Amino acid sequence: MKILVTGATGLVGSVLLEQATAQGHQIHYLTTRKNQLEAIPNAKGFYWNPKQNKIDHKCFEGVDVLIHLAGASISQRWTRKNKKEILDSRVEGTNLLVSAIQQLNGKHQLKQVVAASAIGIYPSSFSAVYTEDYTPQPNSFLEEVVIAWEKAEDGFASLGLKLCKLRIGLVLTATGGVLGPLKIPTWFGLGAAFGNGQQTQSWIHVDDLVAISLNAATQQWEGIYNAVSPQAVSQKAFTKTLAKAMQRPYFMPSLPQFLIRLVMGEMSILVFNSQNVSATKVLQKGYQFKYPELLTAIKSLL
């Protein structure tokens, strides 16, 4: 199978390319940097620039599946400029892909799209367990972004393609990701929960996310799926588990909410939002998680 990947050089995309190649799939990838066109072994690069509405249509030649991961990091201060970049990078890139496929007038063999989304579409709640049936409402910046993102992705389905949206939780990777900023203070015994630490965090190991993405591609999943581990944990439990995995002490009091808000501003909701997200639908597809438990998942990455 030939797969076209966006976001191929990101934390998730780089692992996906490695696993897809190992499984014998041929890879095309899109990059906004012309000096990266031949940077990935055993894969063929093509240039695109969503801001300028440019894309090399040859990227679709022989492609069976599009895995669309591209989007600017939300882990940057939410200035007006950065918020625009966070939104535009998702919507403009998706719209460009839809438009480019439409311009091919059916002269392609693309059948399936696996598109990234995020659990940020769900509001914060200390009691609800969110399934894919939830009807989203734009009550926060994150919700507005993901709703607009998914609406743009619906363009693929309007072209007659099978569309699978993966609402991704906090991704655990060996470098960067959610573990990156937490490992250093934890190593020095300074790991601490944020606020009361009772907010639920729905997470996923990068290997499981990649495997789910490839399963969705090869098995032609359709609809919305929560890409999260079946075992969500509290934020306090997360930091304690990280300390245990690193064999470091955990004794620091929780960091006051007002202090975090002072430092992080509006984006502090990233650590204070509570989202208990169900993985039942993925499990019903027969997927068996490699890392369902947090301690084992973190140990595998350290």
C-alpha positions in Angstrom: 0.0 0.0 0.0 1.2 3.5 -0.8 0.6 6.1 1.9 0.8 9.9 1.7 1.7 11.5 5.1 1.5 15.1 6.3 3.4 16.1 9.5 5.9 13.4 8.6 8.8 15.0 10.5 6.8 15.6 13.7 6.9 13.5 16.9 4.1 11.2 15.7 4.8 11.3 12.0 8.4 10.3 12.3 7.4 7.1 14.3 4.6 6.4 11.8 7.0 6.5 8.8 9.3 4.1 10.6 6.6 1.7 11.4 4.8 1.9 8.0 8.1 1.3 6.2 8.8 -1.7 8.4 5.4 -3.1 7.4 6.3 -2.8 3.8 4.3 0.2 2.9 5.5 2.8 0.3 5.6 6.3 1.6 5.1 9.7 0.1 5.3 12.7 2.4 4.5 16.5 2.2 6.9 19.1 3.6 7.0 22.8 3.7 10.8 22.8 3.5 12.4 22.2 0.1 15.6 21.1 1.8 13.6 18.2 3.4 12.4 16.7 0.2 15.1 13.9 0.3 15.6 13.9 4.1 13.7 10.8 5.0 15.2 7.4 3.9 12.9 5.0 2.0 10.3 7.8 1.4 9.6 10.3 -1.3 9.1 14.0 -0.4 6.9 16.5 -2.1 6.6 20.3 -1.5 3.5 22.0 -0.2 2.9 25.4 1.3 -0.7 25.8 2.7 -0.1 29.5 3.5 0.5 30.1 -0.2 -2.0 27.5 -1.4 0.8 25.5 -3.1 1.0 21.8 -3.4 2.8 19.3 -5.8 -0.1 17.3 -7.2 2.4 14.5 -8.0 2.3 13.6 -4.3 -1.0 11.7 -4.9 0.4 9.4 -7.7 -0.3 5.8 -6.8 -1.4 6.7 -3.3 -4.1 4.6 -1.6 -4.3 6.3 1.8 -3.7 9.8 3.1 -2.7 10.1 6.8 -3.1 13.7 7.7 -1.2 14.8 10.9 0.0 18.3 10.1 -0.7 21.2 12.5 1.2 23.7 14.5 2.0 22.8 18.1 -0.5 24.1 20.7 2.2 24.1 23.3 3.2 27.7 22.6 2.0 30.9 24.3 -1.4 31.7 23.0 -0.7 35.2 21.6 -3.1 36.4 19.0 -0.5 35.6 16.3 0.1 32.0 17.6 -3.6 31.3 18.0 -4.1 32.2 14.4 -1.2 29.9 13.4 -2.6 27.0 15.5 -6.0 27.3 13.7 -4.8 28.2 10.2 -2.2 25.4 10.1 -5.0 22.9 10.6 -7.8 24.4 8.5 -5.8 25.8 5.6 -3.7 22.6 5.2 -6.8 20.4 5.2 -8.6 22.7 2.8 -5.6 22.6 0.4 -5.6 18.8 0.4 -9.3 18.6 -0.3 -9.0 21.2 -3.1 -6.0 19.4 -4.6 -7.8 16.0 -4.6 -10.9 17.6 -6.2 -8.7 19.2 -8.9 -7.5 15.7 -9.9 -11.1 15.0 -11.2 -11.0 11.4 -10.1 -7.6 10.7 -11.7 -6.2 9.1 -8.5 -6.6 5.9 -6.6 -7.0 7.4 -3.1 -9.7 5.7 -1.2 -9.1 6.3 2.5 -8.2 9.3 4.7 -7.0 9.0 8.3 -7.1 12.5 9.8 -5.8 13.7 13.1 -8.2 15.5 15.5 -7.9 16.0 19.3 -9.8 15.4 22.5 -9.6 19.1 23.0 -13.0 19.1 21.3 -14.5 17.9 24.6 -15.1 20.4 27.4 -13.5 20.1 30.8 -15.5 17.9 33.3 -14.7 16.0 36.5 -17.7 13.7 36.0 -18.4 13.0 32.4 -16.9 10.2 30.3 -16.8 11.3 26.7 -17.6 9.1 23.8 -17.5 9.9 20.1 -21.2 10.6 20.2 -20.8 13.8 22.1 -22.1 16.9 20.2 -19.3 19.5 20.4 -19.9 23.2 21.3 -17.4 26.0 20.7 -17.1 27.2 24.3 -13.3 27.6 24.4 -10.4 28.3 22.0 -9.4 24.6 21.9 -12.9 23.5 21.1 -13.2 26.2 18.4 -10.0 25.0 16.8 -10.9 21.3 16.8 -14.5 21.9 15.6 -13.2 24.0 12.7 -10.5 21.3 12.0 -13.0 18.5 11.9 -15.4 20.5 9.7 -12.6 21.1 7.2 -11.8 17.3 7.3 -15.4 16.6 6.3 -14.4 17.8 2.9 -12.6 14.5 2.3 -15.9 12.6 2.8 -17.7 15.0 0.5 -15.3 13.8 -2.3 -16.5 10.2 -1.7 -13.4 9.1 0.3 -13.7 7.0 3.4 -12.8 9.3 6.3 -11.6 8.3 9.8 -11.0 11.0 12.3 -8.8 10.2 15.3 -9.4 12.3 18.4 -5.9 12.1 20.0 -5.2 12.4 23.7 -1.9 13.4 25.4 0.8 11.7 23.4 3.7 10.1 25.2 6.9 10.0 23.2 10.6 9.5 24.0 11.5 13.0 23.0 9.3 16.0 23.4 5.6 15.6 23.8 3.9 15.8 27.2 6.8 14.0 29.0 9.4 16.4 27.8 8.8 19.4 30.2 7.9 17.1 33.1 11.0 14.9 33.1 13.5 17.5 34.2 11.8 18.7 37.5 10.9 15.1 38.2 14.5 13.9 37.9 15.5 16.4 40.6 12.6 15.3 42.9 10.6 18.4 42.1 7.7 16.7 40.3 4.4 18.2 41.4 0.7 18.1 40.4 -1.0 21.2 38.9 -3.8 22.7 41.0 -5.7 20.1 43.0 -4.3 17.4 40.6 -7.8 15.7 40.3 -8.2 16.6 36.7 -8.4 13.5 34.5 -5.8 13.1 31.7 -6.5 10.8 28.8 -3.2 9.8 27.2 -1.7 7.4 24.6 1.7 5.9 23.9 3.0 7.0 20.5 3.4 3.3 19.4 -0.3 2.7 20.1 -1.3 5.9 18.2 0.8 4.9 15.2 -0.6 1.3 15.3 -4.2 2.6 15.5 -3.5 5.0 12.6 -2.1 2.2 10.4 -5.0 -0.1 11.4 -7.5 2.6 10.4 -5.7 2.9 7.1 -5.4 -0.8 6.2 -8.8 -1.7 7.6 -10.5 1.3 6.1 -12.1 2.6 9.3 -14.8 5.3 8.9 -16.2 7.7 11.5 -14.7 9.2 14.6 -12.5 7.3 17.1 -10.9 8.4 20.3 -7.2 7.6 20.2 -6.6 7.3 23.9 -5.5 4.6 26.3 -8.3 2.7 28.0 -6.9 3.8 31.4 -7.1 7.5 32.0 -5.5 8.8 35.2 -5.7 11.9 37.4 -3.0 14.5 36.9 -1.6 13.8 40.3 -1.4 10.1 39.5 0.3 10.9 36.3 3.1 12.9 38.0 3.5 10.3 40.7 3.7 7.5 38.1 6.4 9.5 36.2 8.4 9.8 39.4 8.0 6.1 40.1 9.1 5.2 36.6 12.2 7.4 37.0 12.8 6.1 40.5 12.7 9.6 42.0 11.0 10.8 45.1 7.6 12.4 45.0 6.9 14.8 47.9 6.4 18.3 46.5 3.0 20.0 47.2 0.8 20.8 44.3 1.5 23.9 42.3 -1.2 26.6 43.0 -3.6 27.2 40.1 -3.1 31.0 40.2 0.6 30.6 39.8 0.3 28.4 36.7 -2.3 30.8 35.2 0.1 33.7 35.8 2.9 31.9 34.0 1.0 30.2 31.2 -1.9 32.6 30.7 -4.9 31.2 28.7 -3.0 28.1 27.6 -3.0 26.9 31.3 -6.2 25.1 30.4 -4.0 22.5 28.8 -3.0 21.3 32.3 -6.2 22.2 34.2 -8.8 20.7 31.8 -10.3 17.4 32.9 -11.2 15.0 30.1 -12.0 11.4 30.7 -12.3 10.0 27.2 -13.5 6.5 26.3 -11.4 4.1 24.2 -14.3 1.6 23.9 -14.9 2.2 20.2 -11.3 1.5 19.3 -11.3 -1.6 21.5 -14.5 -2.8 19.7 -12.5 -2.7 16.4 -10.4 -5.5 17.9 -7.3 -3.3 18.6 -5.2 -4.5 21.6 -3.2 -1.8 23.2 0.5 -2.4 23.6 0.7 0.0 26.5 -2.7 0.2 28.3 -1.1 1.0 31.7 0.7 4.3 32.3 3.7 3.0 34.3 4.6 0.5 31.6 4.1 3.1 28.9 6.4 5.6 30.6 9.1 3.0 31.4 9.3 2.0 27.7 10.1 5.6 26.8 12.7 6.5 29.4 
